[in-house]
């Protein structure tokens, strides 16, 4: 092939922190999305899509990483000098949409949304700058029934994705409890805003650092294993004690946890309010049959986003797994949510209560794959029509179109190579069978259908090469007019075998491929 | 509700040129995507997703608007100083992907991709800065069978979307013919590159300006109705004459057009090559049964993107329609494609022939909607469980969960309003029926199911208010244990009616809702 003149060539790579998604993974994502969508739709949520860009001022600054309030987003200045940013979640755009369409939306307004979001963060292993979230939100009611439903939805979603009870837990808390216990520790008021933030961040690290680590961060500070010192919130013992008691208030059941929390927060009005809300959610969950292994109350759940005002929840994968080197792996949070009563008010000036949750699809998918739990759906590869005579391509094109029109996924071999390479191509494409029409077949008005799946199976049992060639196993000759029917018989047997081999998962994958094309 | 303190509030609006997609439209888009996907999959193409960003140098500068080679894309400088841009089509990222994964891809590699692309252009009515494209490409073969297949795929896609034969046409041409005729007009070689570009742009405007307009643009220039003057390519009559003959070479059939083109380009080698390629595609199309009303050869098709090297095609909607004010509306191009043998070579240094097409989903959807051809699928709204006693919400939550677990889309009313407002909410949500359980029903262990669809129908025939109230039409009382079954009976009747009212379209919409959730 001709070489173009040598100039500096661009690197063939996606920008750092961005990845491609090839076919098998895309089919797996589509299957996940369809399952989540089915749960969300069953709850009555309606789809909504908003664009990738929002005005920067509309998005606000709610990213978790409070050290860098101006970073974390991709922003661009438009020609009219206004700054726009790529959405970093699906909640801020929803708040803008509701404020914009306030008058004509049903109230409450229940919407779901999925799609990519972008975070301008330092990429690392498994840490990307574009990923998919799948959110559901109820806007326009402050009833705790809405919060309880989000917990149920979250739990149903995990189980719909094949994560069994006991392998995940929805961890529920209330920001108002945190406010109450901070008040009890003498940290109410504007003057202590910075300290409160430090305390919340320390509590948030409880899973990772353990109670002694948090105790150090609440006090003077903590030196980690590498010797690095993190300055603490600087609280004295009187303030630290109630906070530690709060952190340790988690019990086996939801009611028991609420009972343990009560004495720690009931001195404060906001604390009592938080307790009452959680008690209400607990009652609704219990009546609907959701137990503590599905939705637990966990005092250490903080959730980073500053806009949460009430109940917060987090979906966590709890099972341990081992990576290729046998090391223990925990995946932790695969989604979060909570109540954010002030977000729409940023635009409208009046409160518009709202609650919702977000499933991290990319993250969850990575976790499931790593654990071998993901259906890596073998694509139903196309039937490949071999080209036995490159001068007579029109003939093979016609056979191919006949198959396609009958609804059979089919390809004619488009290269210039011979028979052997064509068979190799068909294997690579995971073709269930190939269609062969050489000179003999043309003369006889027939085609040969070679079943590659059956052939592979038989090749394990027949060792005599001569018997193999003469017997032409897994190959049938039919009149050309019966080609479609014969191919369909092969596909039907493959489908049945795949379903009985792999159980429900693979059958679902085939159904997906057929429904969606 | 409490008013937060007054500060400058952000505007509740999406950035200019960006739009939201509410539920009905999203469902319509999903239905379109599913149909296109079904066609693409039947041809053996496999899905691929690439990220929104590419390195700017990897994308190259192939945007149609040659006046602004550095504009038209959204670009951002990363922290490591490298420039990244949002993809402006799905072809450039494919070229990067193929170059990056060259060794391990089947060859030819057939992939489809859909998703948003971004163009940093001046927004206007119906002109957005983010829209959806759906592409299919075959990389790694220069066989015209691949190009012929793209034409067939394009045609099949239009018809799968409900656009009848005669309402659309795939217009096929070859860049090599244009090169040949330019050579014939004495415009070969580097020295004439600028002039050639001007000529191509003039030819591209033939549809809009007519032959005399193009003649003016090939010569001195053209004054439009507003008096604005556009400078022409400055050709003399000897050069203009063969170009005009070329432009007018379109005939009724593909062979007739090729015959008319032959004397105009056969003096040039590249022209002969182009003719031969089109003749080959024509033979394949004819053998597969695609006629000239489906795929026509049209000498004036240029396609803007500079990377095309051979056959180019354009999907055009040909029927006239009328807008709300009775004005005639034509939608023109809803997709395009062609062969681009040099795009992968930008990275690899060796040629990697490729051909593909792109359907403008957003554009096509807008056209179909405008013409009333789009199924605006009425969502199957959720069953709404009314809250007759707000203190007893747990009871209604349980009824709702029972419905959801049985696979019925259901919602409990989450607001605080009374019966009348709840019925209004149910109407707004397009609920097929509501479930009512007041004190009497609780005592009797029953629920009332009120069929809103049937009720609306009956309300047109029953005018006696008293008879209406007493008869309780379209309302049944069943034991609570039979609620699911009774609701299912209502849904089944609604589905059957919708299918018989609206024919295939609505039934397909229901199927979509059910399959995808």
Interface residues (C-beta under 8 A of the other chain):
Chain A: X1 X2 X3 X4 X6 X9 X10 X11 X12 X13 X14 X15 X16 X18 X19 X20 X21 X22 X23 X26 X27 X30 X34 X35 X36 X37 X38 X39 X40 X41 X42 X43 X44 X46 X47 X48 X49 X50 X51 X52 X53 X54 X55 X57 X58 X60 X74 X75 X76 X78 X80 X82 X84 X86 X96 X97 X99 X100 X106 X107 X108 X110 X111 X116 X118 X129 X130 X138 X140 X141 X143 X145 X146 X148 X149 X152 X156 X283 X284 X287 X288 X289 X342 X345 X346 X347 X348 X349 X350 X351 X379 X381 X382 X384 X393 X394 X395 X397 X398 X401 X404 X407 X408 X409 X410 X411 X412 X414 X415 X416 X425 X428 X429 X513 X515 X516 X517
Chain B: X1 X2 X3 X4 X6 X9 X10 X11 X12 X13 X14 X15 X16 X18 X19 X20 X21 X22 X23 X26 X27 X30 X34 X35 X36 X37 X38 X39 X40 X41 X42 X43 X44 X46 X47 X48 X49 X50 X51 X52 X53 X54 X55 X57 X58 X60 X74 X75 X76 X78 X80 X82 X84 X86 X96 X97 X99 X100 X106 X107 X108 X110 X111 X116 X118 X129 X130 X138 X140 X141 X143 X145 X146 X148 X149 X152 X156 X283 X284 X287 X288 X289 X342 X345 X346 X347 X348 X349 X350 X351 X379 X381 X382 X384 X393 X394 X395 X397 X398 X401 X404 X407 X408 X409 X410 X411 X412 X414 X415 X416 X425 X428 X429 X513 X515 X516 X517
